[in-house]
Amino acid sequence: MLLCGCAENVVFQSDAPIPDGAWSNALKPAFTFAITDTVNTHDVYIDVRHTTEYAYSNLYLFVDLEGPGGRSKRDTVECLLADPMGRWLGKGTGFIVASRTRDAKVLYKLGNRFPAPGQYTIRLEQAMRDNPLPGIIDVGVSIERSAQP
């Protein structure tokens, strides 16, 4: 029952695999979704699955949001993946390719109100100095109805 209640709030969720677990800055996964509700607010998350061998405690991204009518916006986002003591913040997901993995759900926009109905696209680009960036397995976007207006 609890899972059904949470799923009702999900407006969109999609992930894209990172080939060979090493994210080249030339790879810019894009996620397209439709928004019909422009009255209520939405929380937008960036989903990151990484190995515990990932070398950093964070991940910097360039996030491009394109909306109806050619509107666009670019943000630089820091995704915290570990606390100051080096403990991973994401949930453990078992073993993939003999490496322990973590799923991090990083808040990108809280209480976001989409200004117009239509198709939106979020594009993610890794902005770290390593190219390719090893230890990232897949990335994605989740959009949920906000719990608070």
N, C-alpha and C positions, 0 to 999 in steps of 0.2 A: 504494500500500500504506500509506503513512504516513497519508493522509487517512482510510482505513478504520479504523485504530487509534485515531485521535482521535475519530471519530464514535461509536465504541462507548462512550465515556465520557459522552457527552451524554445526559442524562436528559430534558431539556426545553429548548427554545429557541423564542422567539417575539418578534416585533417589532410595534410599532404605529406607523403614520405620524403625523406631526404636521402637521395641515393648514396649508398655506401656509408651512411652515418657521418658524412662530412659535407657541411653546407657551404657551397660556393656562393660568393656574393653575386654571381651572375644568375643564380636561381632565385626567382622572386615569386613564390607561390601566391596565387590570387584566389580569393573566396568571394563568390557573387551570391547575393541573397536579396529577397524581395521584402520590402517593408510596406505594410498597409496602415499600421497604427502610428500616427504622428502625434497623438495626444498623450499617451502614456510613455513613461520613461523606460529605457532599456539599459542593462549592464552589459558591457562588451569585454570579453576576456580573450587573451592570447594564450593558447595551449602549447606547451613545449614538452616533448618527451626527449629525455637525454639520458646518457649512461652516467654511472657514478664515476667514470673515468674522465668526464668532462673537466677541463682544466681550470675553469673559472667559477666564481660564485654568482656571476650575473651574465646576462646576455643583452647586448644593445641591438635594437632593431630600428630601421626606418619603416614607419607604418604610413602607407598612403591609403586614404579613404576617398573614393570617388562616388558621387551621387548623381541623382537625376539632374538633367540640364547642364551637365559638364562641371558641376561643382566639385572641387577637390581640396584636400588638405593633407599636409605631410607633418608627421610628428616623429620625434626621436624618443624612443621608449626604452627604459632600463627594466629588464625583467630580472628580479632577484630570485635566484635559484637556491641559494644557501644563506644561512645566517652568519653573523660575524665569527662564530666558532667553527664554521665549516660544515655544519649539519645541513643536509639537503632539506628543502622546504616542501618539495612535492611528495606525492604519495608513491610508495614503492609499488612496482608492477610485476615483479618476478624477474625472470631471466629471458633476455632476448640476445641472441648471438653470444651466449656465455657471459654476458655482462649484466649486472644489475641495473635496472632502469628506474627513472623517476618521471612522474607526470606532474608538471607544474601548471596550475591554472592562475594566470597573472591578470589582475584587473587592469584593463586599459582605460575604460571610461565608465564611471559610475553615474547612474541617473541620466544617461544620454537621451536626448529627445531628437529623433530624426526629423528634419525640417519639412520633408516632402515625401509622399508615397512614391514607390518605384524601386528600381534596381540599384543596389549599392555594391561596390566592390572594395574589399580590403586586400591590399597587397603587402606582403612582409618581405623585408630585405635585411639580411644580417649585416650589422655594422661594426663587427669586431675587427681587430687587426689581422687575425689569422684568416687566411684564405687558401684553401677551404678550411672551415671551422670543424674540427673533429668532435664527435661526441653528441651531436644532435641527430636524433632518429627521425622525428617528424615534428611538424608545427601545424597549428590550426587556429581557428577562430570559433568562439562560442558567443551567442547573443541570447540573453535571457530577459524576460520581463522583470523590471526592478521590483523588489519587495516593497519599497517605499516610493511614493509618488514624487 
